[in-house]
Amino acid sequence: MSNKTVSDTASSFTAEIEGRGRLRLADCYQCGKCSAGCPMVDYMDYLPHQIVRMCQMGEDSLREKVLGSRTIWLCVSCETCSTRCPKDFDIAHLMDVLREMSLEAGLQHADASNIIAFHKTFKNGVEKTGRLNEFPLAIGYKLRSMDLFSDVTKFPKMVTARKLRFLPHKIKGRDKVKKIFAKCEARIRAKKRGKK
Amino acid sequence: MTKLGYYPGCSLEGTASDYGISVRRMARALGWELQEIEDWNCCGATAAHQTNHLLALSLPARDLALAEEQGITELLVPCAACFSRLVHANKAMQQDPETAREINDIIEMNYRGTVSVLNLIEALQKYAMPDIAGKVQRNLSGLKVACYYGCLLLRPPKYTEFDDAEQPSSMEDIVRALGAEPLDWPFKTECCGAGLSMSNTGAVVDLTHKILENARHHGARVIAVACPMCHSNLDMRQLDVSRRYGKYNIPILFLSQLVGLALGVSEKELGLKKHFVKATSIIR
């Protein structure tokens, strides 16, 4: 019997995931418990344990399937999978790693565009003011996603309950927050260049 | 007097302002002094950790470093999502010197890992239990409460180090001490869909429906939560659930509102009028 693990024969895709996420894909023995407890499986194209399996196999054709899957963006980071995994493999963290790689490779699934638009709008707001203001987030998201009319009936109640701030609060250290954003993005870009 | 550092987070100053004001009002009623971190920033939430792992650690790290500089040793973080991001960053920096160096270099501060982060339930366990029972001013007996924990207060346990991830009972202990009746129900740790509320509303309505239906099936008069996203999905999205699945009318109370009510604080001061599903007049 060979003692080879998946990692010993790792493809560049497998190795990249393991390096970036400090994960050992061979830990997963495909019991399927992650998929059994996942609240989002009904909406996914691949089940979570299938994503892990494809990452273990690591062939180039699978790379595009994984990074272009709907699953990685529909994962809502509820952490049920990571909590229940009998091998303590951090699947929710794997999903974060794959999302980051998917964005870098420009492979994101078309159905994920609203979710990605939401994240971008959210981050832009925090980068500018240091805090999130939900009113510009909602407006900015609606413009980016062109999902203009959902939830408009809830707007009057939000206003009367004073749940919306129309003017963003700007923190004093917003230059510092901007610098944090710039440094984090530059470092991710540098890591990507170093890899090529 | 109990003195705690305080990180409200963005939601508690906006769409969950009812949570924000009720936490402050509850703290006053309990004799807690809250020291808000000066000039705190957003924790980055889902948007950061799903797209840039360095940003996901660095944004909360700046808050932890500020707290440390300002002399805070225990930090109350009522928002479950902020709590999750802050404990992630805290553990990552406490456990791995290399990560701590990299993140300190990005934030240009020197966080030494001395702050401990508490969610609302932990703070109540530590600084209000068990003698809170003796401070109760309003009779909540017979009020059937489904305690809903959701995801991020509990999972993953290696970061949260809080209660039992599958069968939590700490919120029930508090609710019981207030004189109300916590229910035994199985959906208390199911996910509501959280941050997909706007970008994938259909899925959130389905998940929220399952939780509301399970609570109703077990006889819940109200659901208690300790997370602004759980609240907005169960309260505001209850209107969408009712449209798709038939009428639901279950008030969703923040734990701080329930504690405040028991301690005799008025409904208005606790922000109970800000809810979509009518939450006033629960107490006779």
Interface residues (C-beta under 8 A of the other chain):
Chain A: R20 P39 M40 D42 Y43 L74 V76 S77 C78 E79 T80 S82 T83 D90 A92 M95 D96 V97 R99 E100 L103 N114 I115 A117 F118 H119 K120 F122 K123 V126 G130 R131 L132 N133 E134 F135 A138 Y141 S145 D147 S150 D151 K154 K157 M158 A161 R162 K163 L164 R165 H169 I171 K172 G173 K176 V177 K179 I180 F181 K183 C184 E185 R187 I188
Chain B: C10 S11 E13 G14 T15 A16 S17 D18 D39 W40 N41 C42 G44 A45 T46 A47 A48 H49 Q50 T51 N52 H53 L54 L55 A56 S58 L59 R62 I106 I107 E108 C151 L152 L154 R155 P156 P157 A165 E166 E190 C191 G193 A194 G195 L196 M198 S199 N200 T201 A203 D206 L207 M236 L239 K273 K274 H275 F276
